[in-house]
Amino acid sequence: MSEARIDVQVEHKHAPPPAEKKHPNTCPKCGSHYRDDELAAALWVCSHCGHHFPMRARARIDWYTDPGSFMEEAADVRSEDPLDFFDLRPYAERLSEAELNTGLNEAALIGQATIDGHPVELSVMDFTFMGGSMGSAVGEKFSRACDSAIERGVPLISVTSSGGARMQEGILSLMQLPKTVCAVEDLHDAHIPMITVMAHPTTAGVLASFASLGDVTIAEPGALIAFTGPRVVQQTTREKLPDDFGLAEQNLRFGHIDAIVPRAEQRDHLTRLLRLFA
Amino acid sequence: MTEKDQELNLRQRLSGLSRLPLLRGVRVNGESERLERQLERLQADTSDEAIWRSVELARHADRPYTMDYVERFIDDWVELHGDRGRADDGALVTGLGKLDGRTVALIGHQKGRDVKERLDRQFGMAYPEGYHKAMRVMEIAERFGFPVISLIDTPGAYPGVAAEQHGQGGAIARSQAEMARLTVPTVACIIGEGGSGGAVAIAVSDRVLMQEHAIYSVITPEGCAAILWRDAGEAKKAAAAFKPDALHCLELGVIDGIVAEPEGGAQNDHDEAARLLRTALVENLEELEDTPGEELRRRRRAKFRGMGVFA
């Protein structure tokens, strides 16, 4: 039985109710709840409805690659604060907080590994580090992954998950678009294949640069893949949005990606592609 | 000399210096450093105000647009319409014409002057079709050896349902890739707002210039304020924090030179603004024209790949 409540909050009377804060292990689609080890065993996919939870970069690398084969590169590349950027908090503080919370020093991890015996170069983004945003360090790491792939003559597998360019680095973050595009062009010229896996979300500056330039592009089910996200489109144009606006499924229908591959099948899919390009 | 004149004079000298190939991006010369220090001193108190003034001037309703410049310094102009796939995007104008006697391909954003034209041209915000059209014209330029001139003036690429469905992100990425492949000289100038992906899509050039009061940024000041300050009204603070003005872009090595504007801004004298811009474009083209195409491409990629500050 619920008690009658007297609302004494004056200032928040007309504010919208606070968004329901769900536990990260609760499926946002069907409400199923999992223990950490259950989620990890299912590759962070809801076994009831197939919803793909975010997957951390290191976990993904472990899943794709042969055990013990991953050797990280450019681990010491990290962001600086060229503008002394300060919004509500200093950028430098946000960076150290992200490092502490994620155990990473940037939003991308690169390195060499083998997948089912095929040597590859990997570049994997991690959304938990400042929304996977691309600043100078991410741009540099991705570019070095291209160079390393060219040098060793092995395919590049690039996993993207990013909210876009990192505003705190101002115009330099925008310049990471042409920078990574130039790196991919060097890769194309060297006839090195690039396979892109788009995870949720692949948006804005990353979609408008290296993410869109893979020779083969696959996406995870339900991933948001859009230059401008649904909220901003809605706010600026007042257009009615289709239900699957910007999702991987719509992108497949409109011809922007080659396939949607559930996480559990990605390793086999990548292996098949690697055999074809070998 | 008033403080304003002094500042303009210094800016011009600094942009002249930084156009020398040796000096670009790096400060190897005492003269350049001294000028920069002087500039910093002059600007110390007013820099936030000056940045916001540039934001306002860059969006000034009377500021000359791409077609105003085309009328003034491109001869035998022939506009090329349509992307050969879906549509003709009015927000991005492309065509061929003569600049100082040589045929060039020109690509430029075009905002509208009156309400009807603004709507027709989506306020200079291009759809993917616009970038497809630009790529088509770049291919023509590459085949016939025409230099490519880009004039950039856009708040950003169009954020709409159809634009997304037609592949806005991919179009911007491929337009940059096309520019990274060209073996003809390319010069870009930001003549107003250089807004994010929509701007950089046609700005992967051998020389990237900015007019004195143009802005070049990763997001609009309002957008940045809405996200980081949770209040679009803090746009002034946001602009001061991410510094989209020409001088800061030059200092960060993002652009290669600053093109002076008439006193008080380009909107005050379109003819003089066009004369100054034409001179800068021709000078830069002349410096590039003797370099072999492969070398141009190599240097262009090396320039962009060197951008960024990291530890």
Interface residues (C-beta under 8 A of the other chain):
Chain A: D76 V77 R78 S79 E80 P82 L83 F85 F86 D87 L88 G135 S136 A137 G139 E140 S143 A165 M167 Q168 E169 G170 I171 L172 S173 L174 M175 Q176 L177 P178 K179 V181 C182 A183 V184 E185 D186 T203 A204 G205 L207 A208 S209 F210 A211 S212 L213 I225 A226 F227 T228 V232 V233 T236 T237 E239 L241 P242 F245 G246 Q250 F254 G255 H256
Chain B: A157 P159 G160 V161 A163 E164 Q165 H166 G167 Q168 G169 G170 I172 A173 R174 Q176 A177 M179 A180 R181 S196 G197 V200 A201 A203 V204 Y216 S217 V218 I219 C224 I227 L228 W229 A238 A241 F242 K243 P244 H248 C249 L252 V254 R300 R301 F304 R305 M307 G308 V309 F310 A311
